[in-house]
Amino acid sequence: MKLGYNEIMITSMYFNDINDFINLEIGIKRFQGNIERFHFNPIPLNEYSRKLFTNIETFHIYNKYDEIFNNGRIFKKVIWYKVDYSTHLKEKILYKDRNIYGNIIPYEVKSNRCWCFYIVKI
């Protein structure tokens, strides 16, 4: 069986760092441009690797120490680490006054423990 573009893209979503992506593109000529097919970042990015993922529209933030980029065509951010409720309010809804906006729990809430959100889309 021959791997096609879709299969290699799915496989490369499990790569650990940017070097894995670079090695794939250098090592197999047929898969050059694999990085540009991604519309999200499957790994945390730094300034160098952000330049390689040119078509990102959804930016994934994997931990609170990740660099956050707002350049390009980024329309949505997805946080993959636990955040507290006040962070959610600041990042997602921009509540300025609870009396104005109310106490309705947003549909994104996945848990109601010490940490309110597991995955929050912003």
C-alpha positions as CSV (number, residue, x, y, z in Angstrom):
1,M,0.0,0.0,0.0
2,K,1.3,3.4,-0.9
3,L,0.7,6.3,1.5
4,G,-1.0,9.3,-0.1
5,Y,-1.2,12.9,1.0
6,N,-4.1,12.4,3.3
7,E,-2.6,9.4,5.1
8,I,0.8,11.2,5.6
9,M,-1.0,14.2,6.9
10,I,-2.9,12.1,9.4
11,T,0.3,10.3,10.4
12,S,2.2,13.6,10.8
13,M,-0.3,14.9,13.2
14,Y,1.4,12.6,15.7
15,F,4.9,14.0,15.2
16,N,6.6,15.4,18.3
17,D,8.4,18.4,16.9
18,I,9.2,20.5,13.9
19,N,12.2,18.4,13.0
20,D,9.9,15.4,12.3
21,F,8.0,17.5,9.7
22,I,11.2,18.9,8.2
23,N,12.7,15.4,7.9
24,L,9.6,14.1,6.2
25,E,9.7,16.9,3.6
26,I,13.4,16.6,3.0
27,G,13.5,12.8,3.0
28,I,10.5,12.1,0.7
29,K,10.2,14.4,-2.2
30,R,6.6,13.4,-2.9
31,F,5.5,14.8,0.5
32,Q,7.1,18.3,0.1
33,G,4.5,20.8,1.1
34,N,2.9,18.7,3.8
35,I,3.3,21.4,6.4
36,E,1.4,23.9,4.2
37,R,-1.6,21.6,4.0
38,F,-2.3,22.1,7.7
39,H,-4.9,24.7,8.7
40,F,-4.0,24.2,12.4
41,N,-0.8,23.6,14.3
42,P,-0.5,19.9,15.4
43,I,2.5,20.8,17.6
44,P,3.4,23.8,19.8
45,L,5.0,26.5,17.7
46,N,7.9,28.9,18.2
47,E,8.9,31.8,16.0
48,Y,10.8,29.5,13.6
49,S,8.2,26.8,13.2
50,R,5.4,29.3,12.9
51,K,6.9,30.5,9.6
52,L,6.7,27.0,8.2
53,F,3.0,26.5,9.0
54,T,1.8,29.3,6.7
55,N,-1.9,28.4,6.3
56,I,-3.0,28.2,10.0
57,E,-6.5,29.3,10.6
58,T,-7.1,27.6,13.9
59,F,-4.3,28.1,16.5
60,H,-4.0,25.3,19.1
61,I,-2.5,26.3,22.5
62,Y,-1.3,23.1,24.2
63,N,0.0,24.5,27.5
64,K,0.1,27.9,29.2
65,Y,3.8,28.4,28.3
66,D,3.2,28.1,24.5
67,E,4.0,31.1,22.4
68,I,0.8,32.6,21.0
69,F,0.7,34.0,17.5
70,N,-2.0,36.3,16.1
71,N,-0.4,36.8,12.7
72,G,-1.7,35.5,9.5
73,R,-5.3,34.2,9.0
74,I,-5.9,32.9,12.5
75,F,-9.7,33.0,13.1
76,K,-10.0,30.8,16.1
77,K,-7.9,29.6,19.1
78,V,-8.3,26.3,21.0
79,I,-6.9,25.9,24.5
80,W,-5.9,22.3,25.4
81,Y,-5.0,22.9,29.0
82,K,-7.1,23.6,32.1
83,V,-8.0,27.2,32.7
84,D,-9.8,28.8,35.5
85,Y,-13.2,30.5,35.1
86,S,-11.8,34.1,35.2
87,T,-9.4,33.3,32.4
88,H,-12.3,31.9,30.4
89,L,-14.3,35.1,31.0
90,K,-11.3,37.2,29.9
91,E,-10.4,35.3,26.8
92,K,-13.7,34.0,25.6
93,I,-16.6,36.2,26.4
94,L,-14.9,39.4,27.6
95,Y,-17.3,39.8,30.4
96,K,-16.9,43.2,32.0
97,D,-19.7,43.1,34.4
98,R,-21.4,39.9,35.7
99,N,-24.5,42.0,36.5
100,I,-24.9,42.9,32.9
101,Y,-24.2,39.5,31.3
102,G,-25.6,37.2,34.0
103,N,-24.4,33.9,35.5
104,I,-25.3,31.5,32.7
105,I,-22.7,28.8,32.4
106,P,-21.5,28.6,28.8
107,Y,-22.0,25.4,26.8
108,E,-18.2,24.9,26.6
109,V,-18.1,23.9,30.3
110,K,-17.0,20.3,30.5
111,S,-16.5,20.1,34.3
112,N,-17.5,22.0,37.4
113,R,-14.7,21.3,39.8
114,C,-11.8,23.4,41.0
115,W,-10.8,23.9,37.4
116,C,-14.0,24.7,35.5
117,F,-12.9,24.0,31.9
118,Y,-10.9,21.2,30.3
119,I,-11.0,22.4,26.7
120,V,-12.2,25.9,25.9
121,K,-12.5,27.3,22.4
122,I,-11.8,31.0,22.2
